[in-house]
Amino acid sequence: MDKIVLSEEKETLLIPLFGKAKENENKTPILIDKKAVEIVNLIDYNFQALKIPKKTNMMMCLRAKLIDNFVKGMLLKSNESVVLHLGCGLDSRYNRIENTCVDWYDIDFKEVIDIRRNFYRETERYHLVASSVTENKWLELIPQGKKQYIVIAEGLFMYLQENDIKALIKNLSNSIGNFTLIFDAFSIYASKKVNNHPSIKKTGALIRWGIDDPEELTKWGMGIQLIQEQYFTANEEINNLDPVSKLIFKLANLIPIARKAQRLLIYRVGLGKNLVRSRK
């Protein structure tokens, strides 16, 4: 396809895409993502200019794998689930999850979705939504009154202002009722340092938000409850890494500032039963 031109935060979607494609070259990849390989081979872009360090790539693939694992587990609990993948980029999570019952919505800016349509086709169960996640109109497309809602915000919230994140969660709660929210977050210290990362500097994006105490979100109201804080440095997936990388991760887990630099946060949002309305 023609050469891709994306601006600032939007260009960062190419970082995990290329990272996942490269990971598939390893003998024992953390994440198997054939779709990422396919897309990288079709896109006219100088991916090497992103200069993704090996450690960064492992972290991105671990992040994706852990989110995949969590979502798969949640989907086993109900055959009536809706997943909202916010800021989906060119990620193939719907393909990797391989669940034919879930009603899945991939949401991103129009220019991103326009590119995505070259590689993904909508079905009765799989939907592409072209919108900024901070706008409200797209929420009208989401069915209400379902048994389970899962909202994924991988590699997204750190690019938003805190007030935008609060407003987004409130709008979601008002529209769909209760939901499970999973996202990755930098610590405040890491959010300041990561702007000097070569891949981030290449795109011109800016990291705007970090959080130290995950309980802070519970003070925002909306019935937000912390379910789990998952560390990239301490999970069963690192046992599949090469011996040197495994040692590095285990050593990092002993140092609080390193352990909390970036991790997954999982919350339950809402106080009562999901709203039951007529919109489908």
CYANA upper distance limits for C-alpha pairs under 8 A (distance plus 0.5 A):
  1 MET  CA     42 LEU  CA      6.76
  1 MET  CA     43 ILE  CA      6.34
  1 MET  CA     44 ASP  CA      7.11
  2 ASP  CA     43 ILE  CA      7.76
  2 ASP  CA     44 ASP  CA      6.69
  3 LYS  CA     43 ILE  CA      7.33
  3 LYS  CA     44 ASP  CA      5.07
  3 LYS  CA     45 TYR  CA      6.67
  4 ILE  CA     43 ILE  CA      7.64
  4 ILE  CA     44 ASP  CA      6.88
  4 ILE  CA     45 TYR  CA      6.87
  5 VAL  CA     11 GLU  CA      8.35
  6 LEU  CA     10 LYS  CA      6.22
  6 LEU  CA     11 GLU  CA      5.45
  6 LEU  CA    111 GLU  CA      8.44
  7 SER  CA     11 GLU  CA      6.06
  7 SER  CA    203 THR  CA      7.82
  7 SER  CA    204 GLY  CA      8.41
  8 GLU  CA     12 THR  CA      7.61
  8 GLU  CA    203 THR  CA      5.78
  8 GLU  CA    204 GLY  CA      5.46
  8 GLU  CA    205 ALA  CA      4.95
  8 GLU  CA    206 LEU  CA      8.32
  9 GLU  CA     13 LEU  CA      8.13
  9 GLU  CA    159 TYR  CA      7.73
  9 GLU  CA    203 THR  CA      7.61
  9 GLU  CA    204 GLY  CA      7.91
  9 GLU  CA    205 ALA  CA      5.27
  9 GLU  CA    206 LEU  CA      7.79
 10 LYS  CA     89 GLY  CA      8.31
 10 LYS  CA    112 VAL  CA      7.83
 11 GLU  CA     15 ILE  CA      8.35
 11 GLU  CA    203 THR  CA      6.34
 12 THR  CA     16 PRO  CA      8.22
 12 THR  CA    199 SER  CA      8.48
 12 THR  CA    200 ILE  CA      7.60
 12 THR  CA    203 THR  CA      6.80
 12 THR  CA    205 ALA  CA      7.84
 13 LEU  CA     17 LEU  CA      7.03
 13 LEU  CA     89 GLY  CA      5.74
 13 LEU  CA     90 LEU  CA      7.24
 14 LEU  CA     18 PHE  CA      6.50
 14 LEU  CA     47 PHE  CA      8.23
 14 LEU  CA     89 GLY  CA      8.48
 14 LEU  CA     90 LEU  CA      8.23
 15 ILE  CA     19 GLY  CA      6.57
 15 ILE  CA     50 LEU  CA      7.41
 15 ILE  CA     52 ILE  CA      7.84
 15 ILE  CA    199 SER  CA      7.82
 16 PRO  CA     20 LYS  CA      6.45
 16 PRO  CA     57 ASN  CA      8.01
 16 PRO  CA     60 MET  CA      6.86
 16 PRO  CA     61 CYS  CA      8.26
 17 LEU  CA     21 ALA  CA      6.87
 17 LEU  CA     36 ALA  CA      6.29
 17 LEU  CA     40 VAL  CA      7.88
 17 LEU  CA     90 LEU  CA      7.22
 17 LEU  CA     91 ASP  CA      7.15
 18 PHE  CA     22 LYS  CA      6.64
 18 PHE  CA     36 ALA  CA      7.57
 18 PHE  CA     37 VAL  CA      8.29
 18 PHE  CA     40 VAL  CA      6.99
 18 PHE  CA     47 PHE  CA      7.33
 19 GLY  CA     23 GLU  CA      6.62
 19 GLY  CA     52 ILE  CA      7.91
 19 GLY  CA     57 ASN  CA      5.90
 19 GLY  CA     60 MET  CA      7.92
 19 GLY  CA     61 CYS  CA      7.94
 20 LYS  CA     24 ASN  CA      7.09
 20 LYS  CA     31 LEU  CA      7.54
 20 LYS  CA     32 ILE  CA      8.26
 20 LYS  CA     33 ASP  CA      6.92
 20 LYS  CA     36 ALA  CA      6.75
 20 LYS  CA     37 VAL  CA      8.14
 20 LYS  CA     57 ASN  CA      8.12
 20 LYS  CA     60 MET  CA      8.44
 20 LYS  CA     61 CYS  CA      6.83
 21 ALA  CA     25 GLU  CA      7.93
 21 ALA  CA     33 ASP  CA      7.20
 21 ALA  CA     34 LYS  CA      7.75
 21 ALA  CA     36 ALA  CA      5.52
 21 ALA  CA     37 VAL  CA      4.99
 21 ALA  CA     40 VAL  CA      7.56
 22 LYS  CA     26 ASN  CA      8.16
 22 LYS  CA     37 VAL  CA      8.14
 23 GLU  CA     29 PRO  CA      6.09
 23 GLU  CA     30 ILE  CA      7.61
 23 GLU  CA     31 LEU  CA      7.50
 23 GLU  CA     32 ILE  CA      8.23
 23 GLU  CA     57 ASN  CA      8.22
 23 GLU  CA     61 CYS  CA      8.21
 24 ASN  CA     29 PRO  CA      6.06
 24 ASN  CA     31 LEU  CA      7.68
 24 ASN  CA     32 ILE  CA      6.45
 24 ASN  CA     33 ASP  CA      7.26
 24 ASN  CA     34 LYS  CA      7.98
 24 ASN  CA     37 VAL  CA      8.17
 25 GLU  CA     29 PRO  CA      7.84
 28 THR  CA    240 ASN  CA      8.03
 30 ILE  CA     58 MET  CA      8.14
 30 ILE  CA     61 CYS  CA      6.78
 30 ILE  CA     62 LEU  CA      7.11
 30 ILE  CA     65 LYS  CA      7.77
 30 ILE  CA    237 GLU  CA      7.92
 30 ILE  CA    240 ASN  CA      7.57
 30 ILE  CA    241 LEU  CA      7.90
 31 LEU  CA     61 CYS  CA      6.47
 31 LEU  CA     62 LEU  CA      8.01
 31 LEU  CA     64 ALA  CA      8.15
 31 LEU  CA     65 LYS  CA      6.59
 33 ASP  CA     37 VAL  CA      7.45
 33 ASP  CA     92 SER  CA      8.03
 33 ASP  CA     96 ARG  CA      7.84
 34 LYS  CA     38 GLU  CA      6.79
 35 LYS  CA     39 ILE  CA      6.69
 35 LYS  CA     92 SER  CA      7.00
 36 ALA  CA     40 VAL  CA      6.63
 36 ALA  CA     91 ASP  CA      7.87
 36 ALA  CA     92 SER  CA      7.69
 37 VAL  CA     41 ASN  CA      6.73
 38 GLU  CA     42 LEU  CA      6.99
 39 ILE  CA     43 ILE  CA      6.68
 39 ILE  CA    119 PHE  CA      7.69
 46 ASN  CA     50 LEU  CA      8.29
 47 PHE  CA     51 LYS  CA      8.41
 48 GLN  CA     52 ILE  CA      8.45
 49 ALA  CA    202 LYS  CA      8.15
 50 LEU  CA    198 PRO  CA      7.70
 50 LEU  CA    199 SER  CA      5.41
 50 LEU  CA    202 LYS  CA      6.82
 51 LYS  CA    198 PRO  CA      6.94
 51 LYS  CA    199 SER  CA      6.35
 52 ILE  CA     56 THR  CA      7.00
 52 ILE  CA     57 ASN  CA      7.04
 52 ILE  CA    198 PRO  CA      7.95
 52 ILE  CA    199 SER  CA      6.50
 53 PRO  CA     57 ASN  CA      6.84
 54 LYS  CA     58 MET  CA      6.79
 55 LYS  CA     59 MET  CA      6.75
 56 THR  CA     60 MET  CA      6.72
 57 ASN  CA     61 CYS  CA      6.72
 58 MET  CA     62 LEU  CA      6.48
 59 MET  CA     63 ARG  CA      6.47
 59 MET  CA    232 PHE  CA      7.51
 60 MET  CA     64 ALA  CA      6.74
 61 CYS  CA     65 LYS  CA      6.54
 62 LEU  CA     66 LEU  CA      6.53
 62 LEU  CA    232 PHE  CA      7.33
 62 LEU  CA    237 GLU  CA      7.65
 62 LEU  CA    238 ILE  CA      8.41
 63 ARG  CA     67 ILE  CA      6.73
 63 ARG  CA    184 ASP  CA      8.21
 63 ARG  CA    232 PHE  CA      7.55
 63 ARG  CA    264 LEU  CA      8.11
 64 ALA  CA     68 ASP  CA      6.56
 64 ALA  CA    154 GLU  CA      8.43
 65 LYS  CA     69 ASN  CA      6.63
 66 LEU  CA     70 PHE  CA      6.71
 66 LEU  CA    237 GLU  CA      8.38
 67 ILE  CA     71 VAL  CA      6.61
 67 ILE  CA    182 ILE  CA      8.13
 68 ASP  CA     72 LYS  CA      6.56
 68 ASP  CA     93 ARG  CA      7.61
 68 ASP  CA     96 ARG  CA      8.09
 68 ASP  CA     97 ILE  CA      7.05
 69 ASN  CA     73 GLY  CA      6.77
 70 PHE  CA     74 MET  CA      6.78
 71 VAL  CA     75 LEU  CA      6.63
 71 VAL  CA     97 ILE  CA      8.28
 71 VAL  CA    150 ILE  CA      8.22
 72 LYS  CA     76 LEU  CA      7.05
 72 LYS  CA     97 ILE  CA      6.77
 73 GLY  CA     77 LYS  CA      7.72
 74 MET  CA     78 SER  CA      8.05
 75 LEU  CA     79 ASN  CA      7.56
 75 LEU  CA     81 SER  CA      7.22
 75 LEU  CA     99 ASN  CA      8.45
 75 LEU  CA    102 VAL  CA      7.95
 78 SER  CA    147 LYS  CA      7.75
 78 SER  CA    148 GLN  CA      7.42
 79 ASN  CA    101 CYS  CA      6.47
 79 ASN  CA    102 VAL  CA      7.52
 80 GLU  CA    101 CYS  CA      7.60
 80 GLU  CA    102 VAL  CA      7.20
 80 GLU  CA    103 ASP  CA      8.39
 80 GLU  CA    146 LYS  CA      6.75
 80 GLU  CA    147 LYS  CA      6.23
 80 GLU  CA    148 GLN  CA      6.97
 81 SER  CA    101 CYS  CA      8.06
 81 SER  CA    102 VAL  CA      5.75
 81 SER  CA    103 ASP  CA      6.74
 81 SER  CA    146 LYS  CA      7.08
 81 SER  CA    147 LYS  CA      6.77
 81 SER  CA    148 GLN  CA      5.20
 81 SER  CA    149 TYR  CA      6.27
 81 SER  CA    150 ILE  CA      8.09
 82 VAL  CA    102 VAL  CA      6.40
 82 VAL  CA    103 ASP  CA      5.25
 82 VAL  CA    104 TRP  CA      6.38
 82 VAL  CA    105 TYR  CA      8.28
 82 VAL  CA    146 LYS  CA      7.70
 82 VAL  CA    148 GLN  CA      6.80
 82 VAL  CA    149 TYR  CA      5.37
 82 VAL  CA    150 ILE  CA      6.84
 83 VAL  CA    102 VAL  CA      7.59
 83 VAL  CA    103 ASP  CA      6.83
 83 VAL  CA    104 TRP  CA      5.39
 83 VAL  CA    105 TYR  CA      6.65
 83 VAL  CA    149 TYR  CA      6.35
 83 VAL  CA    150 ILE  CA      5.27
 83 VAL  CA    151 VAL  CA      6.36
 83 VAL  CA    152 ILE  CA      8.01
 84 LEU  CA    104 TRP  CA      6.79
 84 LEU  CA    105 TYR  CA      5.46
 84 LEU  CA    106 ASP  CA      6.82
 84 LEU  CA    107 ILE  CA      7.79
 84 LEU  CA    149 TYR  CA      8.20
 84 LEU  CA    150 ILE  CA      6.79
 84 LEU  CA    151 VAL  CA      5.30
 84 LEU  CA    152 ILE  CA      6.66
 85 HIS  CA    104 TRP  CA      8.15
 85 HIS  CA    105 TYR  CA      6.52
 85 HIS  CA    106 ASP  CA      5.40
 85 HIS  CA    107 ILE  CA      6.53
 85 HIS  CA    151 VAL  CA      6.60
 85 HIS  CA    152 ILE  CA      5.36
 85 HIS  CA    153 ALA  CA      6.91
 86 LEU  CA    106 ASP  CA      6.99
 86 LEU  CA    107 ILE  CA      5.61
 86 LEU  CA    108 ASP  CA      7.02
 86 LEU  CA    133 VAL  CA      7.06
 86 LEU  CA    151 VAL  CA      7.72
 86 LEU  CA    152 ILE  CA      6.42
 86 LEU  CA    153 ALA  CA      5.60
 86 LEU  CA    154 GLU  CA      7.96
 86 LEU  CA    156 LEU  CA      8.07
 87 GLY  CA    106 ASP  CA      8.06
 87 GLY  CA    107 ILE  CA      6.18
 87 GLY  CA    108 ASP  CA      5.21
 87 GLY  CA    109 PHE  CA      8.19
 87 GLY  CA    133 VAL  CA      7.63
 87 GLY  CA    153 ALA  CA      7.11
 87 GLY  CA    154 GLU  CA      7.86
 87 GLY  CA    155 GLY  CA      8.28
 87 GLY  CA    156 LEU  CA      6.68
 88 CYS  CA    106 ASP  CA      6.15
 88 CYS  CA    107 ILE  CA      6.33
 88 CYS  CA    108 ASP  CA      6.42
 88 CYS  CA    154 GLU  CA      8.26
 89 GLY  CA    108 ASP  CA      7.01
 89 GLY  CA    112 VAL  CA      6.85
 89 GLY  CA    113 ILE  CA      8.18
 89 GLY  CA    116 ARG  CA      8.13
 90 LEU  CA    112 VAL  CA      8.25
 90 LEU  CA    116 ARG  CA      6.51
 92 SER  CA     96 ARG  CA      6.87
 93 ARG  CA     97 ILE  CA      6.47
 94 TYR  CA     98 GLU  CA      7.09
 94 TYR  CA     99 ASN  CA      8.37
 94 TYR  CA    104 TRP  CA      7.75
100 THR  CA    125 ARG  CA      8.15
101 CYS  CA    125 ARG  CA      8.11
102 VAL  CA    125 ARG  CA      7.25
103 ASP  CA    125 ARG  CA      5.31
103 ASP  CA    126 TYR  CA      6.81
104 TRP  CA    125 ARG  CA      6.57
104 TRP  CA    126 TYR  CA      5.46
104 TRP  CA    127 HIS  CA      6.62
105 TYR  CA    126 TYR  CA      6.68
105 TYR  CA    127 HIS  CA      5.28
105 TYR  CA    128 LEU  CA      6.47
105 TYR  CA    129 VAL  CA      7.34
106 ASP  CA    126 TYR  CA      8.42
106 ASP  CA    127 HIS  CA      6.71
106 ASP  CA    128 LEU  CA      5.58
106 ASP  CA    129 VAL  CA      6.56
107 ILE  CA    113 ILE  CA      8.18
107 ILE  CA    128 LEU  CA      6.70
107 ILE  CA    129 VAL  CA      5.22
107 ILE  CA    130 ALA  CA      6.56
107 ILE  CA    131 SER  CA      7.05
107 ILE  CA    132 SER  CA      8.22
107 ILE  CA    133 VAL  CA      7.52
108 ASP  CA    112 VAL  CA      6.68
108 ASP  CA    113 ILE  CA      6.64
108 ASP  CA    129 VAL  CA      7.12
108 ASP  CA    130 ALA  CA      6.02
108 ASP  CA    131 SER  CA      5.94
108 ASP  CA    132 SER  CA      6.31
108 ASP  CA    133 VAL  CA      7.19
109 PHE  CA    113 ILE  CA      6.77
109 PHE  CA    130 ALA  CA      5.84
109 PHE  CA    131 SER  CA      5.19
109 PHE  CA    132 SER  CA      5.47
109 PHE  CA    133 VAL  CA      8.32
110 LYS  CA    114 ASP  CA      6.45
110 LYS  CA    129 VAL  CA      8.49
110 LYS  CA    130 ALA  CA      4.87
110 LYS  CA    131 SER  CA      6.18
110 LYS  CA    132 SER  CA      8.23
111 GLU  CA    115 ILE  CA      7.00
111 GLU  CA    130 ALA  CA      8.38
112 VAL  CA    116 ARG  CA      6.63
112 VAL  CA    130 ALA  CA      8.30
113 ILE  CA    117 ARG  CA      6.58
113 ILE  CA    128 LEU  CA      7.42
113 ILE  CA    129 VAL  CA      7.68
113 ILE  CA    130 ALA  CA      6.15
114 ASP  CA    118 ASN  CA      7.85
114 ASP  CA    130 ALA  CA      8.44
115 ILE  CA    119 PHE  CA      8.20
116 ARG  CA    120 TYR  CA      6.57
117 ARG  CA    121 ARG  CA      6.91
121 ARG  CA    126 TYR  CA      8.45
122 GLU  CA    126 TYR  CA      5.74
122 GLU  CA    127 HIS  CA      5.70
122 GLU  CA    128 LEU  CA      7.05
123 THR  CA    127 HIS  CA      7.13
129 VAL  CA    138 TRP  CA      7.61
130 ALA  CA    138 TRP  CA      8.48
131 SER  CA    135 GLU  CA      7.57
131 SER  CA    138 TRP  CA      7.08
133 VAL  CA    138 TRP  CA      8.40
133 VAL  CA    168 LEU  CA      7.93
134 THR  CA    164 ASP  CA      7.22
134 THR  CA    167 ALA  CA      8.21
134 THR  CA    168 LEU  CA      6.38
136 ASN  CA    140 GLU  CA      8.30
136 ASN  CA    171 ASN  CA      7.67
137 LYS  CA    141 LEU  CA      8.49
138 TRP  CA    142 ILE  CA      8.02
139 LEU  CA    172 LEU  CA      8.00
139 LEU  CA    175 SER  CA      7.32
140 GLU  CA    175 SER  CA      8.46
142 ILE  CA    176 ILE  CA      8.36
142 ILE  CA    280 LYS  CA      7.85
143 PRO  CA    176 ILE  CA      8.30
143 PRO  CA    279 ARG  CA      6.38
143 PRO  CA    280 LYS  CA      4.89
144 GLN  CA    175 SER  CA      7.95
144 GLN  CA    176 ILE  CA      6.01
144 GLN  CA    275 LEU  CA      7.37
144 GLN  CA    276 VAL  CA      6.84
144 GLN  CA    277 ARG  CA      6.41
144 GLN  CA    278 SER  CA      7.82
144 GLN  CA    279 ARG  CA      6.52
144 GLN  CA    280 LYS  CA      6.83
145 GLY  CA    176 ILE  CA      7.56
145 GLY  CA    274 ASN  CA      6.39
145 GLY  CA    275 LEU  CA      5.73
145 GLY  CA    276 VAL  CA      4.47
145 GLY  CA    277 ARG  CA      6.22
145 GLY  CA    278 SER  CA      8.34
146 LYS  CA    274 ASN  CA      7.63
146 LYS  CA    276 VAL  CA      8.08
147 LYS  CA    274 ASN  CA      7.51
148 GLN  CA    178 ASN  CA      8.42
148 GLN  CA    179 PHE  CA      7.27
149 TYR  CA    176 ILE  CA      8.27
149 TYR  CA    178 ASN  CA      7.62
149 TYR  CA    179 PHE  CA      5.26
149 TYR  CA    180 THR  CA      6.81
150 ILE  CA    179 PHE  CA      6.17
150 ILE  CA    180 THR  CA      5.33
150 ILE  CA    181 LEU  CA      6.59
150 ILE  CA    182 ILE  CA      8.33
151 VAL  CA    179 PHE  CA      7.42
151 VAL  CA    180 THR  CA      6.55
151 VAL  CA    181 LEU  CA      5.32
151 VAL  CA    182 ILE  CA      6.87
152 ILE  CA    181 LEU  CA      6.60
152 ILE  CA    182 ILE  CA      5.66
152 ILE  CA    183 PHE  CA      6.53
153 ALA  CA    157 PHE  CA      7.23
153 ALA  CA    181 LEU  CA      8.20
153 ALA  CA    182 ILE  CA      6.83
153 ALA  CA    183 PHE  CA      5.25
153 ALA  CA    184 ASP  CA      7.85
154 GLU  CA    182 ILE  CA      8.16
154 GLU  CA    183 PHE  CA      5.64
154 GLU  CA    184 ASP  CA      6.35
155 GLY  CA    183 PHE  CA      7.89
155 GLY  CA    184 ASP  CA      6.88
155 GLY  CA    185 ALA  CA      8.50
156 LEU  CA    160 LEU  CA      7.71
156 LEU  CA    183 PHE  CA      8.31
156 LEU  CA    184 ASP  CA      8.49
157 PHE  CA    161 GLN  CA      8.43
157 PHE  CA    165 ILE  CA      7.31
157 PHE  CA    183 PHE  CA      8.00
157 PHE  CA    184 ASP  CA      8.20
157 PHE  CA    185 ALA  CA      7.69
157 PHE  CA    209 TRP  CA      7.53
158 MET  CA    185 ALA  CA      6.98
158 MET  CA    186 PHE  CA      7.61
158 MET  CA    191 SER  CA      8.03
158 MET  CA    207 ILE  CA      5.99
158 MET  CA    208 ARG  CA      6.17
158 MET  CA    209 TRP  CA      5.17
158 MET  CA    210 GLY  CA      6.80
159 TYR  CA    205 ALA  CA      8.38
159 TYR  CA    206 LEU  CA      6.88
159 TYR  CA    207 ILE  CA      5.43
159 TYR  CA    208 ARG  CA      5.74
159 TYR  CA    209 TRP  CA      7.06
160 LEU  CA    164 ASP  CA      6.74
160 LEU  CA    165 ILE  CA      7.11
160 LEU  CA    207 ILE  CA      8.19
160 LEU  CA    208 ARG  CA      6.35
160 LEU  CA    209 TRP  CA      6.92
161 GLN  CA    165 ILE  CA      7.05
161 GLN  CA    208 ARG  CA      6.36
161 GLN  CA    209 TRP  CA      6.59
162 GLU  CA    166 LYS  CA      6.79
162 GLU  CA    209 TRP  CA      6.96
163 ASN  CA    167 ALA  CA      6.64
164 ASP  CA    168 LEU  CA      6.56
165 ILE  CA    169 ILE  CA      6.75
166 LYS  CA    170 LYS  CA      6.67
166 LYS  CA    220 TRP  CA      7.93
167 ALA  CA    171 ASN  CA      6.55
168 LEU  CA    172 LEU  CA      6.66
169 ILE  CA    173 SER  CA      6.61
170 LYS  CA    174 ASN  CA      6.64
170 LYS  CA    222 MET  CA      7.42
171 ASN  CA    175 SER  CA      6.65
172 LEU  CA    176 ILE  CA      6.43
172 LEU  CA    177 GLY  CA      7.73
173 SER  CA    177 GLY  CA      5.17
173 SER  CA    178 ASN  CA      6.76
173 SER  CA    179 PHE  CA      7.97
173 SER  CA    222 MET  CA      7.89
173 SER  CA    269 VAL  CA      7.63
173 SER  CA    270 GLY  CA      7.19
176 ILE  CA    274 ASN  CA      7.30
176 ILE  CA    275 LEU  CA      6.93
177 GLY  CA    270 GLY  CA      6.82
177 GLY  CA    272 GLY  CA      8.50
177 GLY  CA    273 LYS  CA      7.81
177 GLY  CA    274 ASN  CA      5.19
177 GLY  CA    275 LEU  CA      5.75
178 ASN  CA    268 ARG  CA      7.87
178 ASN  CA    269 VAL  CA      5.97
178 ASN  CA    270 GLY  CA      4.92
178 ASN  CA    271 LEU  CA      7.51
178 ASN  CA    272 GLY  CA      7.51
178 ASN  CA    273 LYS  CA      7.19
178 ASN  CA    274 ASN  CA      5.74
178 ASN  CA    275 LEU  CA      8.34
179 PHE  CA    268 ARG  CA      6.51
179 PHE  CA    269 VAL  CA      5.86
179 PHE  CA    270 GLY  CA      7.30
180 THR  CA    266 ILE  CA      7.71
180 THR  CA    267 TYR  CA      6.28
180 THR  CA    268 ARG  CA      5.14
180 THR  CA    269 VAL  CA      6.67
181 LEU  CA    266 ILE  CA      6.13
181 LEU  CA    267 TYR  CA      5.61
181 LEU  CA    268 ARG  CA      6.74
181 LEU  CA    269 VAL  CA      7.64
182 ILE  CA    264 LEU  CA      7.47
182 ILE  CA    265 LEU  CA      6.28
182 ILE  CA    266 ILE  CA      4.96
182 ILE  CA    267 TYR  CA      7.01
183 PHE  CA    264 LEU  CA      6.17
183 PHE  CA    265 LEU  CA      6.08
183 PHE  CA    266 ILE  CA      7.20
184 ASP  CA    262 GLN  CA      7.29
184 ASP  CA    263 ARG  CA      5.97
184 ASP  CA    264 LEU  CA      4.79
184 ASP  CA    265 LEU  CA      6.50
185 ALA  CA    210 GLY  CA      6.70
185 ALA  CA    211 ILE  CA      7.28
185 ALA  CA    262 GLN  CA      5.98
185 ALA  CA    263 ARG  CA      6.24
185 ALA  CA    264 LEU  CA      6.87
185 ALA  CA    265 LEU  CA      7.59
186 PHE  CA    190 ALA  CA      6.15
186 PHE  CA    191 SER  CA      5.91
186 PHE  CA    209 TRP  CA      8.11
186 PHE  CA    210 GLY  CA      5.39
186 PHE  CA    211 ILE  CA      6.80
186 PHE  CA    212 ASP  CA      8.40
186 PHE  CA    260 LYS  CA      7.94
186 PHE  CA    261 ALA  CA      5.88
186 PHE  CA    262 GLN  CA      4.85
186 PHE  CA    263 ARG  CA      7.33
187 SER  CA    191 SER  CA      6.51
187 SER  CA    210 GLY  CA      5.42
187 SER  CA    211 ILE  CA      5.33
187 SER  CA    212 ASP  CA      5.45
187 SER  CA    260 LYS  CA      6.67
187 SER  CA    261 ALA  CA      5.46
187 SER  CA    262 GLN  CA      6.76
188 ILE  CA    192 LYS  CA      7.04
188 ILE  CA    209 TRP  CA      7.69
188 ILE  CA    210 GLY  CA      4.83
188 ILE  CA    211 ILE  CA      5.77
188 ILE  CA    212 ASP  CA      6.54
189 TYR  CA    193 LYS  CA      6.94
189 TYR  CA    210 GLY  CA      8.18
189 TYR  CA    261 ALA  CA      7.99
190 ALA  CA    194 VAL  CA      6.32
190 ALA  CA    210 GLY  CA      8.00
190 ALA  CA    261 ALA  CA      5.92
190 ALA  CA    262 GLN  CA      7.99
191 SER  CA    195 ASN  CA      7.62
191 SER  CA    207 ILE  CA      6.60
191 SER  CA    208 ARG  CA      7.65
191 SER  CA    209 TRP  CA      6.94
191 SER  CA    210 GLY  CA      5.85
192 LYS  CA    207 ILE  CA      7.80
193 LYS  CA    197 HIS  CA      8.14
194 VAL  CA    200 ILE  CA      8.12
194 VAL  CA    207 ILE  CA      7.86
195 ASN  CA    200 ILE  CA      6.68
195 ASN  CA    201 LYS  CA      7.14
195 ASN  CA    205 ALA  CA      8.45
195 ASN  CA    206 LEU  CA      6.79
195 ASN  CA    207 ILE  CA      6.62
196 ASN  CA    200 ILE  CA      7.53
196 ASN  CA    201 LYS  CA      6.74
197 HIS  CA    201 LYS  CA      6.61
198 PRO  CA    202 LYS  CA      6.58
199 SER  CA    203 THR  CA      7.17
200 ILE  CA    204 GLY  CA      6.78
200 ILE  CA    205 ALA  CA      6.36
200 ILE  CA    206 LEU  CA      8.00
201 LYS  CA    205 ALA  CA      7.26
212 ASP  CA    260 LYS  CA      8.09
214 PRO  CA    226 LEU  CA      7.77
214 PRO  CA    229 GLU  CA      8.25
214 PRO  CA    265 LEU  CA      7.75
215 GLU  CA    219 LYS  CA      7.85
215 GLU  CA    226 LEU  CA      7.07
216 GLU  CA    220 TRP  CA      7.88
217 LEU  CA    221 GLY  CA      8.38
217 LEU  CA    224 ILE  CA      7.19
217 LEU  CA    225 GLN  CA      8.42
218 THR  CA    223 GLY  CA      7.70
218 THR  CA    224 ILE  CA      5.37
218 THR  CA    225 GLN  CA      6.15
218 THR  CA    226 LEU  CA      7.53
219 LYS  CA    224 ILE  CA      8.29
220 TRP  CA    224 ILE  CA      7.79
222 MET  CA    269 VAL  CA      6.98
222 MET  CA    270 GLY  CA      6.23
222 MET  CA    271 LEU  CA      7.89
223 GLY  CA    268 ARG  CA      8.23
223 GLY  CA    269 VAL  CA      5.98
223 GLY  CA    270 GLY  CA      5.03
223 GLY  CA    271 LEU  CA      5.58
224 ILE  CA    267 TYR  CA      7.02
224 ILE  CA    268 ARG  CA      6.20
224 ILE  CA    269 VAL  CA      4.90
224 ILE  CA    270 GLY  CA      6.74
225 GLN  CA    267 TYR  CA      5.92
225 GLN  CA    268 ARG  CA      5.61
225 GLN  CA    269 VAL  CA      6.89
226 LEU  CA    265 LEU  CA      8.21
226 LEU  CA    266 ILE  CA      6.74
226 LEU  CA    267 TYR  CA      5.00
226 LEU  CA    268 ARG  CA      6.97
227 ILE  CA    265 LEU  CA      8.38
227 ILE  CA    266 ILE  CA      5.91
227 ILE  CA    267 TYR  CA      5.52
227 ILE  CA    268 ARG  CA      7.06
228 GLN  CA    265 LEU  CA      6.57
228 GLN  CA    266 ILE  CA      5.64
228 GLN  CA    267 TYR  CA      7.53
229 GLU  CA    263 ARG  CA      7.52
229 GLU  CA    264 LEU  CA      6.29
229 GLU  CA    265 LEU  CA      5.29
229 GLU  CA    266 ILE  CA      6.90
230 GLN  CA    234 ALA  CA      8.20
230 GLN  CA    235 ASN  CA      8.17
230 GLN  CA    263 ARG  CA      6.31
230 GLN  CA    264 LEU  CA      5.44
230 GLN  CA    265 LEU  CA      6.93
231 TYR  CA    235 ASN  CA      7.34
231 TYR  CA    259 ARG  CA      7.00
231 TYR  CA    260 LYS  CA      7.57
231 TYR  CA    262 GLN  CA      7.95
231 TYR  CA    263 ARG  CA      5.33
231 TYR  CA    264 LEU  CA      6.93
232 PHE  CA    259 ARG  CA      8.02
232 PHE  CA    262 GLN  CA      7.82
232 PHE  CA    263 ARG  CA      6.28
232 PHE  CA    264 LEU  CA      8.14
233 THR  CA    238 ILE  CA      8.00
233 THR  CA    249 PHE  CA      5.50
233 THR  CA    250 LYS  CA      6.66
233 THR  CA    252 ALA  CA      7.00
233 THR  CA    253 ASN  CA      5.63
233 THR  CA    259 ARG  CA      6.61
234 ALA  CA    238 ILE  CA      7.82
234 ALA  CA    249 PHE  CA      8.03
234 ALA  CA    250 LYS  CA      7.45
234 ALA  CA    253 ASN  CA      6.91
235 ASN  CA    239 ASN  CA      8.44
236 GLU  CA    240 ASN  CA      8.48
237 GLU  CA    241 LEU  CA      8.11
238 ILE  CA    246 LYS  CA      6.45
238 ILE  CA    249 PHE  CA      8.03
239 ASN  CA    246 LYS  CA      7.07
240 ASN  CA    246 LYS  CA      8.45
241 LEU  CA    245 SER  CA      6.55
241 LEU  CA    246 LYS  CA      5.97
242 ASP  CA    246 LYS  CA      6.53
243 PRO  CA    247 LEU  CA      6.68
244 VAL  CA    248 ILE  CA      6.81
245 SER  CA    249 PHE  CA      6.75
246 LYS  CA    250 LYS  CA      6.70
247 LEU  CA    251 LEU  CA      6.58
248 ILE  CA    252 ALA  CA      6.61
249 PHE  CA    253 ASN  CA      6.71
250 LYS  CA    254 LEU  CA      7.37
251 LEU  CA    255 ILE  CA      7.72
252 ALA  CA    256 PRO  CA      8.49
252 ALA  CA    258 ALA  CA      6.03
252 ALA  CA    259 ARG  CA      6.47
253 ASN  CA    258 ALA  CA      7.22
253 ASN  CA    259 ARG  CA      5.35
254 LEU  CA    259 ARG  CA      7.65
255 ILE  CA    259 ARG  CA      6.47
256 PRO  CA    260 LYS  CA      6.47
257 ILE  CA    261 ALA  CA      6.46
259 ARG  CA    263 ARG  CA      8.29
